[in-house]
Amino acid sequence: MSYQDFWDRQSETVEAAIRAVDGSSDELTVQHTGIWTANQVAHALDLQATDRVLELGCGVGRIGKELAPRCEQWVGSDISPNMLKAAAQRLDGLTNIDFKQLERSSFDGVFADDSFDKAYSVAVFCHMDKEDLYLYLRELHRIIRPAGVIYIETWNLAHPVGWRRWELEVGNWSQLAAGDRKDAGRNQFCHPAEFALYVERAGFELLAQHSNSPWTQIVAAKGLSDERREDLQSHMDRHADAIAYSETFSSCFEKAMDLHNGEIDIAELHAFLDSIADTEEAALFRPYIEASWGEGRGK
């Protein structure tokens, strides 16, 4: 099965596409998580109102809907026609957007050299074979203008929670017949050093890497002058906390994983969220949990 076939099957309706993107169960929840991630991406990219921005793997436009009003033009690309249909429906009314369908691990014939100021990809490389991940990185380097910036992330095999998530994947596949294993959209994982190597060999200069969570995140740039490098590095240092997933985020993610696996109940998760109620992470996770599993207090 191809990437396109896999993701088209996950997104036959808008509602199904929303669930496939991040597990959100409804429009309000996907908007809630989209706002949070869009702010993270905007800080990572040092987003400017004059930027032309590409999202690789835009899905239903979860991030793009929130980010497009903050830049000159936002372009969403995806390999799934069904995902793009859902995104176009959700982003209807925005006038500075465009969508492009991809057919393979290339932007050839779709985007010209040096045609974007910024680009990003969230929760996409984690579903790709490493060869395709690298090919897309080379293509991002081609289409980003000199002094342009990218933000990308994938599962972090080196983090304890990331390792637990990988072991779940191993367990799932071990129960299936050989012919049913390793589908096109399966979760895949990188060591942070491996992920950085792909980025650097694709031609980018690393500006920041954050790996103290189940995700390893990279901000990188192309063709920097000394002055631009200094400015961007200063920006990355000032906004590191807004870009990196925190230890609290990792704890919330692990608790949600425990709930999914039946190791804790919803009341125990709510008690944990109550204990960190004054954090941004609790505000992020609580609506997602309640929409997906119900409030469940006292059960």
NUZATOR-679272 format. One record per residue: x, y, z of N, C-alpha, C in turn. Coordinates in Angstrom, 1 decimal, padded with zeros to 4 digits, always signed. Atoms other than C-alpha are relative to their C-alpha. Layout:
<sites>
X/Y/Z/X/Y/Z/X/Y/Z
...
</sites>
This chain:
<sites>
+000.8/-001.2/+000.0/+000.0/+000.0/+000.0/+000.9/+001.3/+000.0
-000.8/-001.3/+000.1/+001.3/+003.5/-000.9/-000.4/+000.9/+001.1
+000.3/-001.0/-001.0/+001.4/+006.5/+001.4/-001.4/+000.6/-000.3
+001.2/-000.6/+000.4/-001.4/+008.0/-000.6/-001.2/-000.9/+000.3
+001.1/+000.9/-000.3/-003.6/+004.9/-000.4/-000.3/-000.1/+001.5
+000.2/+000.2/-001.5/-003.0/+004.6/+003.4/-000.8/+001.2/+000.5
+000.6/-001.2/-000.6/-003.9/+008.2/+004.2/-001.3/+000.4/-000.6
+001.3/-000.2/+000.6/-006.8/+008.4/+001.8/-001.0/-000.9/+000.7
+000.9/+000.9/-000.7/-008.3/+005.4/+003.6/-000.3/+000.5/+001.4
+000.2/-000.6/-001.3/-007.9/+007.3/+006.9/-000.9/+001.2/+000.0
+000.6/-001.3/+000.1/-009.7/+010.4/+005.6/-001.1/+000.1/-001.0
+001.1/+000.1/+000.9/-012.8/+009.4/+003.7/-001.0/+001.1/+000.3
+000.8/-001.1/-000.4/-014.7/+012.0/+005.7/+000.8/+001.0/+000.7
-000.8/-001.0/-000.8/-013.6/+015.3/+007.4/+000.2/-000.5/+001.4
-000.1/+000.4/-001.4/-014.4/+013.8/+010.8/+001.1/-001.1/+000.1
-001.0/+001.0/-000.1/-012.3/+010.7/+010.0/+001.4/+000.6/-000.2
-001.3/-000.6/+000.2/-009.4/+012.9/+008.7/+000.5/+000.7/+001.2
-000.3/-000.6/-001.2/-009.5/+014.9/+011.9/+000.6/-001.0/+001.0
-000.4/+001.1/-000.9/-009.2/+011.7/+014.0/+001.4/-000.5/-000.4
-001.3/+000.6/+000.5/-006.3/+010.5/+011.8/+001.2/+000.9/+000.2
-001.1/-001.0/-000.1/-004.3/+013.7/+012.1/+000.6/+000.0/+001.4
-000.6/-000.1/-001.4/-003.9/+013.9/+015.9/-000.9/-000.7/+001.0
+000.8/+000.7/-000.9/-006.6/+011.7/+017.4/-001.1/+000.9/+000.6
+001.1/-000.9/-000.5/-008.9/+014.7/+018.0/-001.4/-000.6/-000.5
+001.3/+000.6/+000.3/-012.6/+013.7/+018.1/-001.0/+000.9/-000.6
+001.0/-001.0/+000.5/-014.2/+016.9/+016.9/+000.8/+001.3/-000.4
-000.6/-001.2/+000.5/-013.6/+020.3/+015.3/+000.5/+000.9/+001.1
-000.5/-000.9/-001.0/-013.3/+022.2/+018.5/+001.3/-000.5/+000.6
-001.3/+000.5/-000.6/-010.5/+019.9/+019.8/+001.1/+000.2/-001.0
-001.1/-000.1/+000.9/-008.5/+020.0/+016.6/+000.4/+001.5/-000.2
-000.3/-001.4/-000.1/-008.8/+023.8/+016.7/+000.9/+000.3/+001.2
-000.7/-000.2/-001.3/-007.6/+023.8/+020.3/+001.5/-000.4/-000.2
-001.3/+000.5/+000.2/-004.5/+021.7/+019.5/+000.7/+000.7/-001.1
-000.6/-000.7/+001.1/-003.9/+023.6/+016.3/+000.5/+001.3/+000.4
-000.5/-001.3/-000.5/-003.6/+026.9/+018.0/+001.3/-000.1/+000.8
-001.2/+000.3/-000.8/-001.0/+025.5/+020.4/+001.2/-000.3/-000.9
-001.1/+000.4/+000.9/+001.1/+023.9/+017.7/+000.4/+001.2/-000.9
-000.3/-001.1/+000.9/+000.8/+027.0/+015.4/+000.9/+001.0/+000.7
-000.9/-001.0/-000.8/+002.3/+029.2/+018.2/+001.4/-000.6/+000.1
-001.3/+000.6/-000.1/+005.1/+026.7/+018.6/+000.8/+000.1/-001.3
-000.6/-000.1/+001.4/+005.8/+026.6/+014.8/+000.4/+001.5/-000.3
-000.3/-001.4/+000.3/+005.7/+030.4/+014.6/+001.2/+000.5/+000.7
-001.2/-000.3/-000.7/+008.3/+030.8/+017.3/+001.2/-000.7/-000.7
-001.1/+000.7/+000.5/+010.5/+028.2/+015.7/+000.5/+000.6/-001.4
-000.3/-000.6/+001.4/+010.3/+029.8/+012.2/+000.4/+001.5/+000.1
-000.1/-001.5/-000.1/+010.7/+033.4/+013.5/-000.9/+000.5/-001.1
+001.0/-000.4/+001.1/+007.5/+033.9/+011.4/-000.2/+001.5/-000.1
+000.2/-001.4/+000.2/+007.1/+037.2/+009.8/-001.3/+000.2/-000.9
+001.2/-000.3/+000.7/+004.0/+038.8/+008.2/+000.2/-000.1/-001.5
-000.3/+000.0/+001.4/+005.8/+038.9/+004.8/+000.5/-001.4/-000.5
-000.5/+001.3/+000.4/+006.8/+035.2/+004.7/-001.0/-000.8/-000.9
+000.7/+001.0/+000.8/+005.7/+032.7/+002.1/+000.4/-001.4/+000.7
-000.3/+001.2/-000.9/+005.4/+029.4/+004.1/-000.6/-001.2/-000.6
+000.4/+001.3/+000.5/+005.1/+025.8/+003.1/-000.2/-001.0/+001.2
+000.1/+001.1/-000.9/+003.7/+023.0/+005.2/+000.0/-001.3/-000.7
-000.1/+001.3/+000.6/+004.8/+019.5/+004.2/-000.9/-001.0/+000.8
+000.9/+000.9/-000.7/+002.0/+017.1/+005.1/-001.0/+000.8/+000.8
+000.9/-000.9/-000.7/-000.7/+019.6/+006.0/-001.2/-000.7/+000.6
+001.2/+000.7/-000.6/-003.4/+017.0/+006.7/-001.3/+000.8/-000.2
+001.3/-000.8/+000.1/-006.7/+018.8/+007.5/+000.2/+001.5/+000.2
-000.2/-001.4/-000.2/-005.0/+022.1/+007.9/-000.1/+000.4/+001.5
+000.1/-000.3/-001.4/-004.9/+021.8/+011.7/+000.9/+001.2/+000.4
-000.9/-001.1/-000.3/-001.9/+024.1/+011.9/-000.2/+001.2/-000.9
+000.1/-001.0/+001.0/-002.4/+026.0/+008.7/-001.1/+001.0/+000.2
+001.2/-000.8/-000.3/-005.8/+027.3/+009.7/+000.4/+001.1/+001.0
-000.4/-001.0/-001.0/-004.2/+029.1/+012.6/+001.2/+000.8/-000.4
-001.2/-000.6/+000.3/-000.9/+030.0/+011.0/-000.1/+001.0/-001.2
+000.2/-000.8/+001.2/-002.1/+031.4/+007.6/-000.3/+001.5/+000.2
+000.2/-001.5/-000.2/-003.4/+034.7/+009.0/+001.2/+000.7/+000.5
-001.1/-000.7/-000.6/+000.0/+035.4/+010.4/+001.2/+000.1/-001.0
-001.1/-000.2/+001.0/+002.0/+035.3/+007.1/-000.6/+000.5/-001.3
+000.5/-000.6/+001.2/+001.8/+036.6/+003.6/-000.7/-001.1/-000.8
+000.7/+001.1/+000.7/+001.0/+033.2/+002.0/+000.3/-001.3/+000.7
-000.2/+001.3/-000.6/+000.5/+029.7/+003.4/-000.4/-001.0/-001.1
+000.2/+001.0/+001.0/+000.8/+026.7/+001.1/+000.0/-001.4/+000.7
+000.1/+001.4/-000.6/-000.4/+023.2/+002.3/+000.2/-001.0/-001.1
-000.2/+001.1/+000.9/+001.0/+020.2/+000.6/-000.3/-001.4/+000.7
+000.3/+001.3/-000.5/-000.1/+016.6/+001.1/-000.1/-001.0/-001.1
+000.0/+001.1/+001.0/+000.1/+013.2/-000.6/-001.4/-000.5/-000.2
+001.4/+000.5/+000.0/-003.6/+012.5/+000.1/-001.0/+001.0/-000.5
+001.0/-000.9/+000.5/-006.3/+014.1/-002.0/-001.1/+000.2/+001.0
+001.1/-000.1/-001.0/-008.9/+013.3/+000.7/+000.4/+001.0/+001.1
-000.4/-001.0/-001.0/-006.8/+015.2/+003.3/-000.1/+001.4/-000.5
+000.0/-001.4/+000.6/-006.5/+018.2/+001.0/-001.4/+000.5/-000.1
+001.4/-000.4/+000.1/-010.3/+018.2/+000.4/-000.5/+000.4/+001.4
+000.4/-000.3/-001.4/-010.8/+018.2/+004.2/+000.6/+001.4/+000.4
-000.6/-001.3/-000.3/-008.3/+021.0/+004.6/-000.6/+001.2/-000.7
+000.6/-001.1/+000.7/-009.8/+023.1/+001.9/-001.4/+000.4/+000.6
+001.3/-000.3/-000.7/-013.2/+022.8/+003.6/+000.2/+000.7/+001.3
-000.3/-000.6/-001.3/-011.8/+023.7/+007.0/+000.5/+001.4/-000.1
-000.7/-001.3/+000.1/-009.8/+026.7/+005.7/-000.8/+000.9/-001.0
+000.8/-000.8/+000.9/-012.6/+028.0/+003.5/-000.2/+001.4/+000.5
+000.1/-001.4/-000.4/-012.7/+031.8/+003.6/+001.3/+000.7/+000.2
-001.4/-000.6/+000.0/-008.9/+032.3/+004.0/+000.4/+000.3/-001.4
-000.3/-000.4/+001.3/-007.7/+034.2/+001.0/+001.5/-000.1/-000.4
-001.4/+000.0/+000.3/-003.9/+033.8/+001.2/+000.6/-001.4/+000.1
-000.5/+001.4/-000.1/-003.7/+030.0/+001.0/-000.1/-000.7/-001.4
+000.1/+000.8/+001.2/-003.1/+027.4/-001.6/+000.3/-001.5/+000.4
-000.3/+001.4/-000.3/-002.9/+023.6/-001.7/+000.6/-000.7/-001.2
-000.7/+000.8/+001.0/-000.7/+021.2/-003.7/+000.0/-001.4/+000.4
-000.1/+001.4/-000.2/-001.0/+017.5/-004.0/+001.4/-000.5/-000.4
-001.2/+000.6/+000.4/+002.2/+015.5/-004.0/-000.2/-001.4/-000.4
+000.1/+001.3/+000.5/+002.7/+012.3/-005.9/+001.1/-001.0/+000.5
-001.1/+000.8/-000.4/+006.0/+011.1/-004.6/+000.9/+000.8/+000.9
-000.9/-000.7/-000.9/+008.9/+012.1/-002.3/+000.8/+001.1/-000.7
-000.6/-001.1/+000.8/+009.6/+015.2/-004.4/-000.9/+001.1/-000.2
+000.7/-001.2/+000.4/+008.5/+018.7/-005.1/+000.2/+000.4/-001.4
-000.4/-000.3/+001.4/+009.8/+018.5/-008.6/-001.3/+000.1/-000.9
+001.1/-000.3/+000.8/+007.3/+020.0/-011.0/-001.2/+000.7/+000.8
+001.0/-000.6/-000.9/+005.3/+021.4/-008.0/+000.5/+001.4/+000.5
-000.6/-001.2/-000.6/+007.6/+024.0/-006.4/+001.3/+000.3/-000.7
-001.3/-000.4/+000.6/+010.4/+026.0/-008.0/+001.1/+000.2/+001.0
-001.2/-000.3/-000.9/+013.9/+026.5/-006.5/-000.3/+001.3/+000.7
+000.0/-001.2/-000.7/+014.1/+029.1/-003.8/-001.3/+000.8/+000.0
+001.4/-000.6/+000.1/+010.3/+029.7/-003.7/-000.7/+000.3/+001.3
+000.6/-000.2/-001.3/+009.6/+029.8/+000.1/+001.0/+000.6/+000.9
-000.8/-000.6/-001.1/+010.9/+031.8/+003.0/+000.1/-001.0/+001.2
+000.0/+000.9/-001.1/+010.0/+029.2/+005.6/-000.8/-001.3/-000.4
+000.8/+001.2/+000.2/+008.7/+025.6/+005.8/+000.1/-000.8/+001.3
+000.0/+000.8/-001.2/+007.7/+023.2/+008.5/-000.8/-001.3/-000.3
+000.7/+001.3/+000.1/+006.4/+019.6/+009.0/-000.1/-000.5/+001.4
+000.3/+000.5/-001.4/+004.8/+018.3/+012.2/-000.7/-001.3/-000.1
+000.7/+001.3/-000.1/+003.9/+014.7/+012.9/-000.1/-000.6/-001.4
+000.0/+000.5/+001.3/+004.8/+013.7/+009.3/+001.2/-000.9/-000.3
-001.2/+000.8/+000.2/+008.4/+012.5/+009.1/-000.1/-001.3/+000.9
+000.1/+001.2/-000.8/+007.4/+010.0/+011.9/-000.8/-001.1/-000.6
+000.7/+001.0/+000.7/+005.3/+008.2/+009.4/+000.7/-000.4/-001.4
-000.7/+000.3/+001.3/+007.9/+007.9/+006.6/+001.2/-000.9/+000.2
-001.2/+000.7/+000.1/+010.6/+005.5/+005.6/+001.2/+001.0/+000.1
-001.1/-000.9/-000.1/+014.0/+007.0/+006.3/+000.5/+000.6/-001.4
-000.4/-000.5/+001.3/+014.8/+007.2/+002.6/-000.9/+001.2/-000.5
+000.9/-001.0/+000.4/+011.7/+009.3/+002.0/+000.2/+001.3/+000.8
-000.3/-001.1/-000.9/+012.4/+011.5/+005.0/+001.2/+000.8/-000.6
-001.2/-000.7/+000.5/+015.9/+012.3/+003.6/-000.3/+000.7/-001.4
+000.3/-000.6/+001.3/+014.5/+012.9/+000.0/-000.8/+001.3/+000.2
+000.8/-001.2/-000.3/+012.0/+015.4/+001.4/+000.9/+001.1/+000.5
-000.9/-001.1/-000.5/+014.7/+017.2/+003.3/+000.9/+000.6/-001.1
-000.8/-000.6/+001.1/+016.8/+017.6/+000.2/-000.9/+000.9/-000.9
+000.9/-000.8/+000.8/+013.7/+018.9/-001.6/-000.3/+001.3/+000.8
+000.2/-001.3/-000.8/+013.1/+021.4/+001.3/+001.1/+000.9/-000.2
-001.2/-000.8/+000.2/+016.6/+022.6/+000.9/+000.0/+000.7/-001.4
+000.1/-000.5/+001.3/+016.0/+023.1/-002.8/-001.0/+001.2/-000.1
+001.1/-001.0/+000.2/+012.8/+025.1/-002.5/+000.0/+001.2/+001.0
-000.1/-001.0/-000.9/+013.8/+027.2/+000.5/+001.0/+001.1/-000.5
-000.9/-001.1/+000.4/+015.4/+030.6/-000.2/+001.2/+000.1/+000.9
-001.1/-000.2/-000.9/+018.8/+031.5/+001.1/-000.4/+000.9/+001.2
+000.4/-000.5/-001.3/+018.5/+032.5/+004.7/-001.3/-000.4/+000.5
+001.3/+000.5/-000.4/+015.3/+030.6/+004.9/+000.1/-001.0/+001.1
+000.0/+000.8/-001.3/+014.3/+028.5/+008.0/-001.0/-001.1/-000.2
+000.9/+001.1/-000.1/+012.7/+025.1/+008.5/-000.2/-000.5/+001.4
+000.3/+000.6/-001.3/+011.1/+023.5/+011.5/-000.6/-001.4/-000.2
+000.5/+001.3/+000.2/+010.7/+019.7/+011.6/+000.1/-000.8/+001.3
-000.1/+000.8/-001.2/+010.2/+016.9/+014.2/-000.3/-001.4/-000.4
+000.4/+001.4/+000.1/+009.9/+013.2/+014.6/+000.1/-000.7/+001.3
-000.1/+000.8/-001.3/+009.6/+010.5/+017.3/+001.5/-000.1/+000.4
-001.3/+000.0/-000.6/+012.6/+010.5/+019.6/+000.2/-001.4/+000.7
-000.3/+001.3/-000.5/+013.9/+007.0/+020.2/+000.8/+000.0/+001.3
-000.9/+000.0/-001.1/+016.4/+008.1/+022.8/-000.7/+000.5/+001.3
+000.7/-000.5/-001.2/+013.8/+009.6/+025.2/-000.7/-001.2/+000.7
+000.7/+001.2/-000.6/+012.4/+007.1/+027.8/-001.5/-000.1/-000.4
+001.4/+000.1/+000.4/+008.8/+007.9/+026.8/-000.1/-000.3/-001.5
-000.1/+000.4/+001.4/+009.8/+007.8/+023.1/+000.3/-001.5/-000.2
-000.3/+001.4/+000.1/+011.3/+004.4/+023.7/-001.2/-000.9/+000.4
+001.2/+000.7/-000.4/+008.1/+003.2/+025.5/-001.0/+000.0/-001.2
+000.9/+000.0/+001.1/+006.1/+004.4/+022.5/+000.4/-000.9/-001.2
-000.6/+000.9/+001.0/+008.4/+002.5/+020.1/-000.3/-001.4/+000.4
+000.3/+001.4/-000.5/+008.0/-000.7/+022.2/-001.4/-000.3/-000.2
+001.4/+000.3/+000.3/+004.3/-000.4/+021.8/-000.2/-000.3/-001.5
+000.0/+000.3/+001.4/+004.8/-000.3/+018.1/+000.5/-001.4/-000.3
-000.6/+001.4/+000.1/+007.0/-003.4/+018.3/-001.0/-001.0/+000.4
+001.0/+001.0/-000.5/+004.3/-005.2/+020.3/-001.1/-000.1/-000.9
+001.1/+000.1/+000.9/+001.6/-004.3/+017.9/+000.3/-000.8/-001.2
-000.3/+000.7/+001.2/+003.4/-005.5/+014.9/+000.3/-001.5/+000.2
-000.4/+001.4/-000.3/+004.6/-008.7/+016.6/-001.2/-000.9/+000.0
+001.2/+000.8/-000.1/+001.0/-009.9/+016.9/-000.6/-000.3/-001.4
+000.6/+000.1/+001.4/+000.3/-009.7/+013.1/+000.8/-001.0/-000.8
-000.7/+000.8/+001.0/+001.1/-012.0/+010.3/+001.0/+000.8/-000.8
-001.1/-000.7/+000.7/+004.2/-011.2/+008.3/-000.5/+000.9/-001.1
+000.5/-000.7/+001.2/+002.2/-010.1/+005.3/-000.7/+001.2/+000.4
+000.7/-001.1/-000.5/+000.3/-007.6/+007.4/+000.8/+001.1/+000.7
-000.9/-000.9/-000.8/+003.3/-005.9/+009.0/+000.5/+001.2/-000.8
-000.7/-001.2/+000.5/+004.9/-002.5/+008.4/-000.7/+000.6/-001.2
+000.8/-000.7/+001.0/+002.2/-000.6/+006.5/+000.7/+001.3/-000.2
-000.7/-001.2/+000.4/+003.1/+002.6/+004.8/-000.1/+001.2/+001.0
+000.1/-001.1/-000.9/+001.8/+004.9/+007.5/+000.4/-000.3/+001.4
-000.3/+000.3/-001.3/+003.3/+003.2/+010.5/+000.9/+001.0/+000.7
-000.9/-000.9/-000.7/+005.1/+005.1/+013.2/+001.4/-000.4/-000.1
-001.4/+000.3/+000.1/+008.8/+005.3/+012.8/+000.8/+001.0/+000.9
-000.7/-000.7/-001.1/+011.5/+006.6/+015.1/+001.4/+000.3/-000.4
-001.4/-000.4/+000.2/+014.9/+008.4/+015.0/+000.7/+000.2/+001.3
-000.8/-000.6/-001.0/+017.7/+008.9/+017.4/+000.3/+001.4/-000.3
-000.2/-001.4/+000.3/+018.3/+012.6/+017.7/+001.3/+000.3/-000.9
-001.2/-000.2/+000.8/+021.9/+012.3/+016.3/-000.3/-000.4/-001.5
+000.3/+000.4/+001.4/+020.5/+010.4/+013.3/-000.9/+001.0/-000.7
+000.8/-001.0/+000.6/+017.8/+013.0/+012.7/+000.8/+001.2/-000.5
-000.9/-001.2/+000.3/+020.4/+015.8/+012.8/+000.9/-000.3/-001.2
-000.8/+000.3/+001.1/+022.6/+013.9/+010.4/-000.7/+000.1/-001.3
+000.7/-000.2/+001.2/+019.9/+013.7/+007.8/-000.2/+001.4/-000.4
+000.2/-001.4/+000.3/+019.2/+017.4/+008.1/+001.3/+000.6/-000.5
-001.3/-000.6/+000.4/+022.9/+018.4/+007.8/+000.4/-000.5/-001.3
-000.4/+000.6/+001.3/+023.6/+016.0/+004.9/-000.9/+000.5/-001.1
+000.9/-000.6/+001.0/+020.6/+017.5/+003.1/+000.4/+001.5/-000.3
-000.5/-001.3/+000.3/+022.5/+020.8/+003.2/-000.3/+001.1/+001.0
+000.4/-001.0/-001.0/+021.0/+022.6/+006.2/+001.0/+000.2/+001.1
-000.7/-000.3/-001.2/+022.7/+024.3/+009.1/-000.9/+000.0/+001.2
+000.8/+000.1/-001.2/+021.3/+023.4/+012.5/+000.1/+001.2/+000.8
+000.0/-001.2/-000.9/+020.2/+026.3/+014.6/-000.4/-000.5/+001.4
+000.5/+000.5/-001.3/+018.5/+024.3/+017.4/-000.5/-001.4/-000.1
+000.7/+001.3/-000.1/+017.6/+020.8/+018.4/-000.4/-000.2/+001.4
+000.5/+000.3/-001.3/+015.4/+019.9/+021.3/-000.5/-001.5/+000.1
+000.3/+001.4/-000.1/+015.2/+016.3/+022.4/-000.3/-000.5/+001.4
+000.3/+000.4/-001.3/+014.1/+016.2/+026.0/-001.5/-000.3/+000.1
+001.4/+000.4/+000.0/+010.7/+014.8/+025.1/-000.1/-001.2/-000.9
+000.2/+001.1/+001.0/+009.2/+011.9/+023.0/+000.2/+000.4/-001.4
-000.3/-000.5/+001.4/+009.9/+014.1/+020.0/+001.3/+000.6/+000.0
-001.3/-000.8/+000.3/+013.2/+015.4/+018.6/-000.4/+001.0/-001.0
+000.4/-001.1/+000.8/+012.7/+018.8/+017.1/+001.3/+000.7/-000.5
-001.1/-000.7/+000.6/+015.0/+020.7/+014.8/-000.4/+001.2/-000.7
+000.1/-001.2/+000.8/+015.2/+024.2/+013.5/+001.3/+000.2/-000.7
-001.2/+000.0/+000.9/+017.6/+024.6/+010.6/-000.2/+001.1/-001.1
+000.0/-001.0/+001.0/+018.5/+027.1/+007.9/+000.9/-000.2/-001.1
-000.8/+000.2/+001.2/+020.0/+027.5/+004.5/+000.7/+001.3/-000.3
-000.7/-001.1/+000.5/+022.7/+029.8/+003.3/+000.0/+001.3/+000.8
+000.1/-001.1/-000.9/+023.0/+032.1/+006.3/+001.3/+000.9/-000.1
-001.1/-000.9/-000.2/+025.2/+035.2/+006.5/+000.3/+000.0/+001.4
-000.3/-000.1/-001.4/+027.0/+035.8/+009.7/-001.0/+000.8/+000.8
+001.0/-000.8/-000.7/+024.6/+038.5/+010.7/-001.3/-000.7/+000.2
+001.3/+000.7/-000.1/+021.5/+036.5/+009.9/+000.1/-001.2/+001.0
-000.2/+001.1/-000.9/+023.0/+033.5/+011.8/-000.1/+000.5/+001.5
+000.0/-000.5/-001.4/+023.6/+035.6/+014.9/-001.4/+000.4/+000.4
+001.3/-000.4/-000.4/+020.1/+037.1/+014.8/-000.9/-001.2/+000.3
+000.9/+001.2/-000.2/+018.4/+033.7/+014.4/+000.4/-000.8/+001.2
-000.5/+000.7/-001.2/+020.6/+032.1/+017.1/-000.5/+000.7/+001.2
+000.5/-000.8/-001.2/+019.6/+034.9/+019.5/-001.5/-000.3/+000.1
+001.5/+000.3/-000.1/+015.9/+034.3/+018.6/-000.2/-001.4/+000.6
+000.1/+001.3/-000.5/+016.3/+030.6/+019.2/+000.2/-000.1/+001.5
-000.3/+000.0/-001.4/+017.8/+031.2/+022.6/-001.1/+000.6/+000.8
+001.1/-000.7/-000.7/+015.1/+033.6/+023.6/-001.3/-000.7/+000.1
+001.3/+000.7/+000.1/+012.3/+031.4/+022.5/+000.0/-001.5/+000.2
-000.2/+001.4/-000.1/+013.6/+028.0/+023.3/-001.2/-000.7/+000.8
+001.1/+000.6/-000.8/+010.9/+027.4/+026.0/-001.3/-000.1/-000.8
+001.3/+000.0/+000.8/+008.1/+028.2/+023.5/+000.1/-001.0/-001.1
-000.2/+001.0/+001.1/+009.6/+025.8/+020.9/+000.0/-001.4/+000.5
-000.2/+001.4/-000.5/+010.6/+022.8/+022.9/-001.1/-000.5/+000.8
+001.0/+000.7/-000.9/+008.2/+020.3/+024.4/+000.6/-000.1/+001.4
-000.5/-000.1/-001.3/+008.6/+020.6/+028.1/-000.1/-001.4/+000.7
+000.1/+001.2/-000.7/+009.1/+017.9/+030.7/-001.5/-000.3/+000.5
+001.4/+000.2/-000.4/+005.5/+018.5/+031.8/-000.8/-000.5/-001.2
+000.7/+000.5/+001.2/+004.3/+017.9/+028.2/+000.3/-001.5/-000.1
-000.3/+001.4/+000.0/+006.2/+014.6/+028.3/-000.8/-000.8/+001.0
+000.8/+000.7/-001.0/+004.5/+013.6/+031.5/-001.4/-000.1/-000.4
+001.4/+000.0/+000.5/+001.1/+014.5/+030.1/-000.2/-001.1/-001.1
+000.1/+000.9/+001.1/+001.8/+012.5/+027.0/+000.1/-001.4/+000.5
-000.1/+001.3/-000.5/+002.9/+009.5/+029.0/-001.2/-000.4/+000.7
+001.3/+000.4/-000.7/-000.2/+009.6/+031.2/-001.1/-000.3/-001.0
+001.0/+000.3/+001.0/-002.4/+009.8/+028.1/+000.3/-001.4/-000.7
-000.3/+001.3/+000.5/-000.5/+006.8/+026.7/-000.4/-001.1/+001.0
+000.4/+001.0/-001.0/-001.1/+004.9/+030.0/-001.5/-000.2/+000.0
+001.5/+000.1/+000.1/-004.8/+005.7/+029.7/-000.4/-000.8/-001.2
+000.3/+000.8/+001.3/-004.9/+004.4/+026.1/+000.3/-001.5/+000.2
-000.4/+001.4/-000.2/-003.1/+001.2/+027.2/-000.8/-000.7/+001.2
+000.7/+000.6/-001.0/-005.5/+000.7/+030.1/+000.8/-000.2/+001.3
-000.8/+000.1/-001.2/-002.8/+001.1/+032.8/-000.5/+001.0/+001.1
+000.7/-000.9/-001.0/-004.7/+004.0/+034.5/-001.4/+000.3/-000.5
+001.4/-000.3/+000.4/-008.3/+005.1/+034.4/-000.1/+001.6/-000.2
+000.1/-001.4/+000.3/-009.6/+008.5/+033.3/+000.0/+000.9/+001.3
+000.0/-000.7/-001.2/-010.1/+009.6/+036.9/+001.4/+000.3/+000.5
-001.4/-000.2/-000.5/-006.4/+009.1/+037.7/+000.7/+001.0/-000.9
-000.6/-001.0/+000.9/-005.5/+011.1/+034.6/-000.5/+001.4/+000.4
+000.5/-001.3/-000.4/-007.8/+013.9/+035.6/+000.7/+000.5/+001.3
-000.7/-000.4/-001.2/-006.2/+013.9/+039.1/+001.4/+000.5/-000.3
-001.3/-000.5/+000.4/-002.8/+014.3/+037.5/-000.1/+001.4/-000.6
+000.1/-001.3/+000.6/-004.0/+017.2/+035.4/-000.4/+001.0/+001.0
+000.4/-000.9/-001.1/-005.6/+018.8/+038.5/+001.3/+000.4/+000.7
-001.2/-000.3/-000.7/-002.2/+018.6/+040.1/+000.9/+001.0/-000.7
-000.8/-000.9/+000.8/-000.7/+020.7/+037.3/-000.9/+001.0/-000.7
+001.1/-000.8/+000.7/-003.8/+022.8/+036.6/+000.5/+001.4/-000.4
-000.4/-001.4/+000.3/-001.9/+026.1/+036.4/+001.0/+000.0/-001.2
-001.0/+000.1/+001.1/+000.3/+024.9/+033.4/-000.7/+000.1/-001.3
+000.5/-000.1/+001.4/-000.2/+025.5/+029.7/-000.2/-001.5/-000.5
+000.2/+001.4/+000.5/+000.2/+021.7/+029.2/-001.3/-000.6/+000.5
+001.3/+000.5/-000.5/-002.8/+020.9/+031.4/-001.1/+000.6/-000.8
+001.0/-000.6/+000.8/-004.8/+023.4/+029.4/-000.1/-000.6/-001.4
+000.0/+000.7/+001.3/-003.7/+021.7/+026.2/-000.6/-001.4/+000.0
+000.4/+001.4/+000.0/-004.3/+018.1/+027.2/-001.5/-000.2/+000.5
+001.3/+000.3/-000.6/-007.6/+018.4/+029.2/-001.1/+000.0/-001.0
+001.0/+000.1/+001.0/-009.9/+019.3/+026.3/+000.1/-001.2/-000.9
-000.2/+001.2/+000.9/-008.3/+016.6/+024.2/-000.4/-001.3/+000.7
+000.4/+001.2/-000.7/-008.7/+014.0/+026.9/-001.5/-000.1/+000.2
+001.4/+000.1/-000.2/-012.3/+014.9/+027.7/-000.8/-000.2/-001.3
+000.7/+000.3/+001.3/-013.3/+014.9/+024.0/+000.2/-001.4/-000.4
-000.3/+001.3/+000.5/-011.6/+011.6/+023.4/-000.5/-001.1/+000.9
+000.3/+001.1/-000.9/-012.4/+009.6/+026.6/-001.2/+000.4/+000.9
+001.1/-000.4/-000.9/-015.1/+011.7/+028.4/+000.7/+000.5/+001.3
-000.5/-000.5/-001.2/-014.7/+013.5/+031.7/+000.3/-001.1/+001.0
-000.3/+001.2/-000.8/-015.0/+010.3/+033.8/+000.4/+000.3/+001.4
-000.4/-000.2/-001.4/-014.5/+011.9/+037.2/-000.7/-000.8/+000.9
+000.6/+000.8/-001.0/-015.1/+009.6/+040.0/-000.3/-001.4/-000.4
+000.3/+001.4/+000.5/-015.4/+006.5/+037.8/+001.2/-000.9/+000.2
</sites>
